[in-house]
Amino acid sequence: MLENLYQFSRSRLSWLLLLLAIIAFELCALYFEHVMLLAPCVMCIYERVAMMGIIGSAAVGLCQPQNPLLRGLGLVGWIASSFQGLMLALEHVDYQFNPSPFKTCDIFVNFPSWAPLNEWAPWMFEAYGECSKIVWQFVGLSMPQWLVIIFGASLGVAVLFTLLQFVGLKKTSA
């Protein structure tokens, strides 16, 4: 079974499935914002950027998944983006379920001057909602709680795929 998962991690299909899944999540976020008119908050936008990091990582892995360097770069970016997204989503859940006037998110997004995403694509990266406000729920979970599940699952699969690379290395060197 590990051998099959290892081979799958080296296939274009695995990276394509990751790319398509994360694009679907991004499209859902845009649907919530522009069709359902749910205002994204600063944390939502940062979580969106973490999703974009996974998209970029999946694109790198998709280019040439048999190449250990590109696959490794894709895996590292996938882990880093998933971990950062998970940390942001956990912080966002904390804002929602433990509101405090002393612990709030920023009023405006704060991107570096060399990448002002909110100026380049305000339709995607401009925040105008409140972080502590629960504006949507599905089966009793708020959007940030779903993002904890999504980023956690993504991180788990990324770590598994990374560990499989070492199992594959041992097998090829034996």
Backbone bond lengths (Angstrom), bond angles and torsions (degrees), N, CA, C in turn:
res aa  C-N    CA-C-N  psi(-1)  N-CA   C-N-CA  omega(-1)  CA-C   N-CA-C  phi
1 M - - - 1.447 - - 1.535 111.04 -
2 L 1.342 116.75 -43.42 1.463 119.39 178.57 1.521 111.02 -61.41
3 E 1.329 115.99 -37.07 1.471 119.62 178.67 1.530 110.43 -62.94
4 N 1.343 116.61 -41.56 1.472 120.25 178.46 1.523 111.10 -64.08
5 L 1.341 116.62 -42.72 1.471 119.80 177.69 1.524 111.13 -65.14
6 Y 1.332 116.01 -38.50 1.465 120.08 177.62 1.534 110.06 -61.02
7 Q 1.319 116.79 -47.29 1.457 120.48 179.54 1.538 110.72 -63.83
8 F 1.335 116.30 -38.29 1.459 120.21 177.83 1.530 110.67 -63.37
9 S 1.334 117.25 -39.21 1.466 120.63 -179.89 1.520 111.86 -65.59
10 R 1.329 116.87 -19.75 1.462 121.79 179.61 1.524 112.22 -97.68
11 S 1.324 116.20 6.02 1.470 119.38 -177.14 1.523 111.04 -99.13
12 R 1.299 115.20 154.37 1.469 120.37 175.66 1.521 110.98 -65.00
13 L 1.342 115.96 -32.25 1.458 119.84 -178.06 1.530 111.33 -59.51
14 S 1.324 117.62 -42.27 1.475 119.68 -178.75 1.527 110.91 -62.91
15 W 1.321 116.89 -43.28 1.466 120.48 -179.58 1.523 111.13 -71.14
16 L 1.333 116.74 -34.71 1.461 120.53 177.08 1.530 110.74 -66.55
17 L 1.326 116.91 -41.97 1.473 120.25 177.70 1.526 111.03 -62.06
18 L 1.327 116.55 -41.82 1.467 120.29 176.69 1.524 109.95 -61.02
19 L 1.318 116.54 -48.57 1.462 121.14 -179.13 1.524 111.13 -58.88
20 L 1.324 117.23 -47.51 1.462 120.94 -178.65 1.527 112.17 -65.69
21 A 1.340 117.08 -38.77 1.469 120.15 179.15 1.529 111.18 -63.61
22 I 1.315 116.72 -44.51 1.471 119.72 -177.57 1.531 110.27 -71.89
23 I 1.323 117.30 -36.45 1.468 119.20 174.72 1.528 109.85 -61.76
24 A 1.330 116.87 -39.52 1.470 120.29 177.76 1.529 110.44 -61.77
25 F 1.330 117.66 -41.10 1.466 120.06 177.45 1.530 110.80 -64.46
26 E 1.321 117.52 -39.58 1.468 120.70 178.17 1.536 110.45 -64.77
27 L 1.325 115.95 -41.31 1.468 119.24 178.23 1.525 110.99 -64.91
28 C 1.326 116.91 -36.11 1.472 120.00 175.33 1.527 110.09 -61.84
29 A 1.328 116.60 -44.06 1.467 120.27 179.71 1.520 110.63 -60.74
30 L 1.329 116.64 -42.95 1.468 119.69 178.79 1.525 111.22 -67.58
31 Y 1.322 117.44 -34.66 1.462 121.19 175.51 1.532 110.06 -63.14
32 F 1.344 116.36 -46.18 1.465 119.94 178.50 1.529 110.74 -59.16
33 E 1.331 116.06 -39.98 1.460 119.75 -177.20 1.525 112.75 -75.53
34 H 1.318 117.88 -49.87 1.465 120.28 -169.52 1.525 114.88 -94.81
35 V 1.318 118.55 -20.70 1.464 120.87 179.09 1.523 110.48 -104.03
36 M 1.336 116.40 -49.25 1.467 119.88 179.10 1.523 111.90 -82.21
37 L 1.334 116.83 -8.48 1.469 124.92 177.35 1.531 112.85 59.45
38 L 1.335 116.79 39.56 1.466 122.05 173.84 1.521 107.59 -89.32
39 A 1.320 116.46 120.92 1.461 121.59 -175.45 1.528 110.58 -74.58
40 P 1.338 117.61 123.20 1.465 119.83 177.40 1.529 110.63 -76.30
41 C 1.313 114.97 141.61 1.465 120.12 177.27 1.534 109.29 -95.46
42 V 1.307 115.71 178.79 1.465 121.09 -179.91 1.528 110.71 -58.84
43 M 1.324 117.57 -43.87 1.461 120.40 179.92 1.524 110.73 -64.90
44 C 1.327 117.32 -37.51 1.474 120.92 176.86 1.528 110.31 -58.68
45 I 1.317 115.93 -43.13 1.465 120.48 -178.68 1.528 110.19 -67.15
46 Y 1.329 117.36 -42.51 1.470 119.55 177.99 1.531 110.69 -63.82
47 E 1.333 116.81 -38.68 1.468 120.38 177.06 1.530 109.60 -65.30
48 R 1.311 116.36 -35.73 1.470 121.03 176.92 1.524 110.43 -63.33
49 V 1.316 116.77 -39.78 1.466 120.76 178.36 1.537 110.16 -65.73
50 A 1.320 117.15 -38.08 1.467 119.97 176.45 1.536 110.09 -62.07
51 M 1.321 116.84 -39.57 1.472 120.68 175.76 1.527 109.96 -61.53
52 M 1.326 116.19 -40.46 1.465 119.87 178.54 1.530 110.69 -63.46
53 G 1.324 116.42 -33.28 1.461 119.85 175.43 1.521 111.71 -63.13
54 I 1.324 116.51 -39.18 1.469 120.24 176.98 1.525 109.58 -67.14
55 I 1.328 117.15 -39.35 1.469 120.64 177.78 1.531 109.83 -60.26
56 G 1.321 116.91 -46.51 1.469 120.38 178.39 1.516 112.20 -61.92
57 S 1.317 116.44 -40.89 1.461 120.92 179.28 1.524 110.96 -65.72
58 A 1.335 116.27 -41.13 1.461 120.25 177.83 1.526 110.39 -63.85
59 A 1.313 117.36 -37.79 1.463 120.73 178.57 1.529 110.64 -64.57
60 V 1.333 116.69 -39.78 1.469 120.43 177.49 1.524 109.97 -63.55
61 G 1.323 117.13 -48.11 1.457 120.43 179.24 1.517 112.63 -63.79
62 L 1.317 116.17 -33.89 1.463 121.24 -179.10 1.525 111.84 -69.16
63 C 1.323 117.20 -29.57 1.471 120.77 -177.50 1.526 111.77 -54.78
64 Q 1.320 116.10 -49.98 1.460 119.94 -177.99 1.532 108.52 -157.32
65 P 1.335 117.08 79.40 1.464 120.46 -174.23 1.531 114.66 -66.20
66 Q 1.314 117.46 -16.32 1.468 120.42 177.35 1.531 111.58 -78.45
67 N 1.319 116.88 -20.48 1.457 121.96 179.71 1.528 108.77 -78.23
68 P 1.340 117.98 117.40 1.472 119.89 -176.62 1.531 113.33 -60.28
69 L 1.330 117.63 -34.44 1.464 120.16 -179.21 1.529 110.87 -67.63
70 L 1.330 117.72 -49.42 1.470 120.10 -179.98 1.527 111.12 -66.76
71 R 1.332 116.44 -40.27 1.468 119.66 177.81 1.532 109.43 -62.99
72 G 1.331 116.36 -42.28 1.466 120.29 178.47 1.520 112.27 -63.31
73 L 1.336 116.65 -42.53 1.470 119.82 177.51 1.524 110.64 -63.10
74 G 1.328 116.09 -41.23 1.465 120.13 177.67 1.519 111.23 -62.30
75 L 1.325 116.52 -42.76 1.463 120.59 -179.44 1.530 111.61 -66.47
76 V 1.327 116.72 -43.17 1.469 120.25 179.36 1.529 110.29 -62.76
77 G 1.338 116.90 -45.17 1.464 120.13 178.39 1.515 111.99 -64.46
78 W 1.326 116.62 -37.88 1.465 122.09 178.99 1.515 110.14 -63.94
79 I 1.326 116.63 -46.46 1.467 120.28 179.06 1.526 110.72 -63.74
80 A 1.339 116.62 -47.40 1.471 120.44 -177.52 1.531 110.95 -62.25
81 S 1.324 117.20 -44.41 1.470 120.52 -179.04 1.522 111.59 -68.43
82 S 1.325 116.67 -40.74 1.471 120.21 178.68 1.524 110.78 -65.59
83 F 1.334 116.71 -42.28 1.458 120.42 179.18 1.521 110.46 -63.86
84 Q 1.323 117.06 -46.62 1.467 120.37 179.54 1.522 110.60 -62.58
85 G 1.328 116.89 -42.37 1.463 120.51 177.56 1.517 111.84 -61.77
86 L 1.330 116.39 -41.00 1.465 120.55 178.02 1.524 110.89 -62.71
87 M 1.326 117.20 -43.99 1.471 120.26 179.47 1.534 110.74 -63.74
88 L 1.323 117.03 -41.30 1.464 120.70 177.80 1.527 111.19 -64.23
89 A 1.330 116.48 -43.67 1.467 120.19 -179.11 1.529 110.77 -64.97
90 L 1.336 117.64 -39.83 1.474 120.23 177.30 1.522 111.11 -63.59
91 E 1.330 116.42 -41.15 1.469 120.39 176.94 1.529 110.42 -63.92
92 H 1.319 116.32 -39.52 1.464 121.18 179.64 1.532 110.55 -65.04
93 V 1.328 117.14 -42.51 1.469 121.36 176.68 1.527 109.47 -60.09
94 D 1.320 116.41 -40.39 1.461 120.48 178.96 1.526 110.78 -62.51
95 Y 1.325 117.98 -41.63 1.467 120.89 176.83 1.524 110.89 -60.10
96 Q 1.331 116.70 -38.19 1.464 120.27 -176.90 1.521 113.00 -75.34
97 F 1.312 117.12 -39.27 1.458 119.26 -171.83 1.531 114.17 -103.37
98 N 1.314 117.29 -5.77 1.466 122.24 174.09 1.524 108.75 -135.36
99 P 1.332 117.59 60.43 1.462 119.75 -175.76 1.528 111.36 -64.29
100 S 1.315 113.97 141.42 1.458 120.34 179.38 1.525 108.33 -152.95
101 P 1.324 117.00 140.02 1.469 118.24 177.64 1.534 111.69 -69.12
102 F 1.339 117.03 -13.71 1.466 121.09 -178.77 1.529 112.16 -95.01
103 K 1.323 116.17 -10.97 1.459 120.56 -178.18 1.529 108.02 -132.11
104 T 1.327 115.60 92.09 1.460 120.50 -178.76 1.523 109.12 -132.23
105 C 1.315 114.53 162.74 1.470 117.92 176.52 1.530 108.54 -83.22
106 D 1.315 114.98 169.87 1.460 120.35 179.02 1.523 110.40 -63.87
107 I 1.313 115.78 159.31 1.457 121.13 177.47 1.526 110.20 -81.65
108 F 1.335 115.99 -35.78 1.464 121.80 -179.28 1.521 109.59 -123.05
109 V 1.336 115.61 151.08 1.466 119.02 175.58 1.524 108.64 -66.19
110 N 1.303 115.61 149.79 1.453 121.60 -176.49 1.524 108.56 -126.89
111 F 1.330 116.09 86.78 1.453 121.12 177.78 1.523 108.99 -96.10
112 P 1.326 117.55 155.74 1.473 119.04 177.83 1.528 111.04 -63.92
113 S 1.312 115.82 154.38 1.464 120.23 -176.94 1.527 111.87 -62.92
114 W 1.329 117.88 -26.46 1.463 120.89 179.95 1.536 112.21 -81.80
115 A 1.339 117.38 -6.90 1.472 120.47 178.22 1.528 110.26 -146.41
116 P 1.338 117.52 66.16 1.473 119.67 179.62 1.538 111.15 -77.16
117 L 1.321 115.31 76.13 1.466 120.78 -174.35 1.526 112.54 -55.62
118 N 1.330 116.40 -36.21 1.466 119.51 -179.05 1.532 112.03 -68.07
119 E 1.316 117.98 -21.33 1.460 120.90 175.42 1.528 110.88 -88.01
120 W 1.334 116.38 -35.36 1.467 120.55 -179.36 1.529 111.69 -72.46
121 A 1.333 116.64 -40.35 1.474 120.83 -177.62 1.530 109.11 -140.87
122 P 1.343 116.53 72.45 1.467 118.69 -177.04 1.528 113.04 -62.30
123 W 1.314 118.10 -27.27 1.463 121.83 178.78 1.531 111.26 -64.39
124 M 1.332 116.72 -16.98 1.460 120.20 -178.78 1.523 112.91 -116.09
125 F 1.329 118.62 -28.81 1.459 120.94 -170.80 1.527 114.86 -122.13
126 E 1.311 118.44 12.84 1.461 119.77 177.38 1.522 109.45 -95.99
127 A 1.327 115.95 132.11 1.468 121.39 -178.59 1.524 109.81 -103.68
128 Y 1.329 115.36 137.07 1.458 119.69 176.52 1.523 111.81 -146.90
129 G 1.306 117.32 16.35 1.463 121.70 177.69 1.518 111.07 -107.80
130 E 1.327 115.64 178.28 1.465 122.29 179.18 1.525 109.80 -103.29
131 C 1.319 117.05 132.38 1.468 121.60 -177.26 1.531 113.03 -65.82
132 S 1.311 116.96 -35.09 1.471 119.48 -174.90 1.526 113.32 -85.35
133 K 1.316 116.93 -7.69 1.465 120.86 -177.62 1.535 110.18 -85.77
134 I 1.320 116.57 129.90 1.466 121.49 175.60 1.526 107.12 -92.18
135 V 1.337 115.55 111.10 1.463 120.09 -174.78 1.530 112.76 -106.38
136 W 1.327 117.35 -8.49 1.455 120.84 -176.69 1.519 108.75 -157.03
137 Q 1.322 116.09 141.51 1.460 121.44 175.09 1.519 109.34 -141.72
138 F 1.313 114.98 148.79 1.458 121.78 174.82 1.523 107.00 -137.85
139 V 1.297 116.70 125.92 1.478 125.81 -173.07 1.536 111.38 45.55
140 G 1.316 114.89 42.59 1.454 121.21 173.68 1.521 115.54 82.60
141 L 1.324 118.16 1.49 1.467 120.81 179.70 1.520 110.08 -111.47
142 S 1.330 115.18 138.41 1.461 120.32 177.30 1.533 109.23 -77.94
143 M 1.317 115.48 168.98 1.465 120.14 -178.96 1.536 112.18 -58.25
144 P 1.341 119.77 -45.32 1.463 118.32 177.71 1.536 112.89 -63.36
145 Q 1.324 117.43 -32.17 1.465 119.07 176.67 1.527 110.43 -66.29
146 W 1.328 117.35 -38.21 1.459 120.24 175.42 1.526 110.37 -65.61
147 L 1.324 116.15 -36.27 1.461 119.02 178.49 1.523 111.71 -67.38
148 V 1.333 117.66 -32.39 1.466 120.15 173.97 1.533 108.86 -60.37
149 I 1.314 116.74 -44.32 1.467 120.90 179.26 1.527 110.49 -64.86
150 I 1.328 116.88 -45.90 1.469 121.13 -177.67 1.529 111.01 -64.37
151 F 1.329 116.80 -50.77 1.462 119.37 -179.63 1.529 111.42 -66.82
152 G 1.336 117.25 -36.33 1.463 120.28 177.86 1.518 111.48 -63.95
153 A 1.331 116.57 -44.26 1.468 120.38 177.87 1.528 110.14 -64.86
154 S 1.314 116.63 -42.01 1.459 120.75 178.64 1.526 110.60 -60.92
155 L 1.317 116.45 -44.79 1.456 120.57 179.07 1.531 111.00 -63.46
156 G 1.320 116.66 -42.14 1.458 120.63 178.98 1.522 112.28 -60.41
157 V 1.333 117.23 -45.45 1.460 121.11 179.62 1.526 110.38 -67.35
158 A 1.341 117.39 -40.10 1.462 120.95 179.12 1.526 111.17 -62.57
159 V 1.327 116.96 -42.43 1.465 120.33 178.28 1.531 109.90 -65.81
160 L 1.321 117.12 -43.01 1.468 120.84 177.56 1.523 110.54 -58.68
161 F 1.324 117.49 -48.20 1.464 120.89 179.62 1.531 110.95 -61.58
162 T 1.324 116.54 -37.00 1.461 119.97 179.04 1.526 110.48 -67.34
163 L 1.315 117.56 -45.74 1.467 120.61 178.03 1.521 111.33 -61.74
164 L 1.310 117.15 -35.88 1.464 120.96 178.29 1.521 111.75 -62.30
165 Q 1.322 117.31 -28.69 1.466 119.91 178.48 1.531 110.26 -63.39
166 F 1.330 116.79 -36.16 1.460 120.42 179.57 1.523 111.39 -73.46
167 V 1.323 115.95 -34.75 1.477 119.95 175.09 1.527 108.65 -64.38
168 G 1.317 116.82 -42.33 1.451 121.52 178.81 1.523 111.75 -64.95
169 L 1.343 116.66 -36.92 1.464 120.75 178.12 1.526 110.75 -63.81
170 K 1.333 117.26 -43.29 1.459 120.60 179.89 1.520 110.99 -62.36
171 K 1.334 115.23 -39.80 1.461 120.19 -177.79 1.524 110.90 -66.75
172 T 1.351 117.24 -40.12 1.454 119.82 -177.42 1.517 111.68 -75.33
173 S 1.337 118.07 -26.51 1.466 120.40 -179.82 1.523 112.13 -86.28
174 A 1.322 118.63 -13.39 1.479 121.39 -179.03 1.507 112.48 -79.93
